[in-house]
Amino acid sequence: MLLDAPFDPARHRRVVVVGVTGSGKSTFAARLAAATGVPHVATDDLMWRPGWVQLGPAAQVGAVRPHVEGPAWVMDSLWSATRDLVLERTDLVVALDYRRRVSLGRLLRRTARRLVDREEICGGNVESWRQTFSRDSILAWHHRSFGKRQQQIAAMCAAPDGPPVLRLTDPRATETWLHSLERARVS
């Protein structure tokens, strides 16, 4: 169901951000957490170990559980294995539902920057040129998962029994909204 009232930081204390790969979930979640004064949960950092070893489903649930049991958090993605656990505690889902050209453009810029800077991500891993051009690359994942993620967002918006969804479709409007929250926090 779509959010039927304005965002309320006092009421929306447990927030999960969803969207396609490259939509800016982690950046958005970190800024929303800072603006609302609640912890940011970097989900990919919980799910990956050095050498790009991904936790199995049971371990994923175990890694997320202590965070979602807390009174307030902004989680920057929703993994399949943890979906039910997270959504049953979620006060609000923020869906970054942007066009493919937006998310793909962001993903290309981010990947290029990480390749050049050798930036550590996801549990201390770094992206490599070989990985970037493999079948399992983040770029290939974007292509394979884009339609499915958009369908999941549409289903969450239509679900009468799930948490409310704030669906954001315009990056400029998202930035304006987020900036207003950040200014309010400073005031």
Secondary structure, 3 states (H helix, E strand, C coil): CECCCCCCCCCCCEEEEEECCCCCHHHHHHHHHHHHCCCEECHHHHHEECCCEECCHHHHHHHHHHHHCCCCEEECCCCHHHHHHHHHHCCEEEEECCCHHHHHHHHHHHHHHHHHHCCCECCCECCCHHHHCCCCCHHHHHHHHHHHHHHHHHHHHHCCCCCCEEEECCHHHHHHHHHHHHHHHHC
